[in-house]
């Protein structure tokens, strides 16, 4: 597992205290990790937006194979074979994500929702282009009225997106990046299918199915999660510097919601 001291060095934030660890508790089969709000109280004034402002990236990919192992290594198709037509975050968090999309998605954009399900949280009234999705459960995908087309694809077995180069203006992934055991390959693919200047938006909360989340996710907290996802963009290459955002609607009172996003470089950028 990547060492906390290395994470601290990456971030360049001196106010972090060495040795703080992720805390978890169970809720409806979902584990919760320590929220940014709680960490801010403990470690003094650190905001999600600070995490990727001045990262100190190592020269080489710093993670190991063990970081991406899961407690349950059985084929994901087994775990996801039963449809779950439920939200995996609470209503205020869903609302915050949809508002963020409404405020930042350009009109006419073609969008790909990876790790999709029965809802993609796109705003009503958004004048969109093509809406595509990949996910694990065909029934869930078939019930998603916000998708024009979809592919059933286990990205942990086959980390390839079945689309032509430069097909989309946006790629979204809602509270699922923590399940990807080959994230660098997936972020390479995200870059490939994005048009120059297109944006990838990874949203996350503090819930997960712990048996399917990667090891490093369970051993780190929300602030570190933002850094980890930002590192995926960095090491995939071809993206402008990623940014982290806290769009939580009611800090400490409902599920938090965070964004890590980056745009694909244009030409010689």
N, C-alpha and C positions, 0 to 999 in steps of 0.2 A: 504494500500500500504506500502511496505517496506520503511522505512525512509532513506533519503539520508545520515544522520549521521551514520546510521548503515552500509550502503555501504562503507562509508569512513573508518570506523573501520575495516571492512572486509579486505579491500585492504591494509591497512597499508601504504598508500602513503600520506605523510604529505603535499605535495605541492598542493593537491586538496583544493579548496576554497569552504567552506560550502555554499550551496544555489544555485549552478549553476543548470540550468534546461535544459531539452530537448527543442529544437526549431523545428518546423515543417513547411513545405511548400508543396504545392500540385504540382504534375507533372504527367500528364497522369493517373489520378486516383490513383497514388501512392504517399504516403507521404514520405518526406525525414526527417531524424533526423540529429542532429548536427554531423558533421564528426569529426573523431579523429584529423585530421589536423587542423581544426579550434580550437578545444579545446586545442591542443598543443600550439597554438599561444597565447591563452588566459591564460592558466594555467601553461605554462612554462616547456617544455621539457619532458612531460609525453608521453611515447610511449605505443602502444597497448601491446607490449611484456612485459611491466612492470606489467600489471594488475593482472596476476595470479602467479607472482613470489613469493609473500609472503602473501597470503590471510589469513585472520583471520576468519575462519568459525565459526559461532555460533554452539552450541551443537545440536540444533534442526532446522529443516526446517523453515526458517524465513518468508516464504511467506504466504499470506492469500488467501482465495477463491476469494476475490474481485480482487486480482492482475491478475487473469486469466480469468476474464470476458471480453467480447467484446462488442462493441457498437451494433453490429448485432449478436444476439444470435439465429437467424434463422438457421435451419439445413444447414451445410456447403455444402451439396449436391445441394442445391438450388443455392447458390452463384457460385459454380464451374460447374454447369450443361452445360454452354456454353463453348465450347473449345476455348482456347486462345493459338494459335500456335505462340507465340511471346516471345522474351526474356524479362525478368523483371529487368535486369541490362544491362548496355550498353556494346558495343563490347569490349572495352579495359578491363572491369572487367571480362567479360566472358573469354577473352584470358588469363588473369592473373590466374583465377581459373584452367583452363585447363593446363596451364604450371605447376602450383603447383601439380596437379595430376600427370602429366608426370614425374616430378622430384622426387616424393615421393611414388608413388604406386609401390609395388613390382610386378614383373612378375608372371603370373599365379594365381594372387589373385582372389578369389571369392568375388564379391561386391554386396551389397544391397543398392539401392538408395531409401530412403524413401521420401515421399511427392514429388514423381517424376512427370514428365510431358512428353512432346514430345522430350526432349533432356536432357541428363544427364551430358554433358560437359566432358565426358571421352576423353582422348587424342587418336588421330588416331595413329595406329601403336603399341599401348600398347598391349602386349601379356597377355591378361586377361584370367581368368577362367570364371565361371558362372557370368552372370550379371542379377540381378533380381531387380524388382522395385515394390513399392506400391505407389498409388496415388489416386486422387479423380475423375479423368475424364477418362473413358475407351477409348474414341476416342484419346485423347492426348497420353495415354500410348501406344495405338496400333500403333501410328505414330513414336514411339521412336525406331530408328534402333539400339540403343546401349543397348537395353534390350533383353535378351533371353526369359524372362518370366515376368509376372507381376500379381499383385492382385489389384483390386479396393477396397480401404479400407479407411473409414473415421476414422482416428486415434483419433479424438476428441470424437467420439461416442464409438468406440471399440478400446482402446489403446493396441492392441495386434498385434504382427507381425506373420503372418501365415507361420512360418518356424520352423524347428527343432532346438534344441539347437546346438550351435557351428557350424553353417552352413556357416559362412562368415569370410573372413579375413579383410574386410573393410565394413563400413557402412557410407554412405554419406547423407547429407541433405543440399540442396542448397536454400538459402534465404527463408527458410520456418519455421525455428525453432520458430520464433516469432508468429506463428499461433497456436502453440500447447497449448491447455488449460489443459492438464494433462501431463506435461513434465516429471515428475518424473516416472510415469508409463511407458512412452515411453522409457526413458533412461534405465529403468530396462530391458525392452524388447531388446533394443539395446545391452546391456551387455550380455543378455542371448544368442542371436543369433550369437554373435561374438565368434570366437575361442580365446583361451588364447594367448595374445600378439597381437590380432587383434586391429584395430584402427577405431575409430569413428571420422569423420571429419564433423563438422558443419560450413558451410560458411554463411556469412551474409554481407549485404551492408547497405545502409541507406535509402532503399525504403521499402514500405509495402503498403498493402491495409488497410488503417486505421480502417475501420469498422470491419475487421476480426482479426486484431492484438490484442494481449492481452493487458490489461490496463497498466501493468507495463512497457511494451515495449514502449508505446506511451508517458509515463511520465518520461522516462530516455533517456540517450544519448548513443552514440556508445561505449564509454569507459565502461559505466555501462552495456551495452548489453553483452560485452565480459565477464564481471564478472558474470552476471546472468546466461549465458549459462555454464560457468565454474562451477557454483554452482550446476547445474543439474547433472553434472558428479560426483561431490563430494558427494551429498546427495543420489544419486542412489547407490553408493558403488560399489566396485569391479573394479574400474578403478584406474590406476596410476594418479598422479597429472596432471590436464589438463594444456595446454599451449595455449596462445593467440598469434596470428601472424597478422601482417598487410602486406598483399600482394598487396596493392593498386598499380595499374600501373602508375597512373599520379596524385599524391595527389593534390587536389584542382582543377583539370581540368577534371576529369572524375569520374565515380562512384567509391567509395572506395570498397575494398574487404578485409574482415577479416576472419580469421579462428580461431575456438576454437576446439581443438582436444585432445583426450586422448586414451590411449591404455588399453585394458582389462588386468587385473593382471594375472600373471601366478602362479599357485599353491599357495605358501605361501607368495608371495609378499605382 
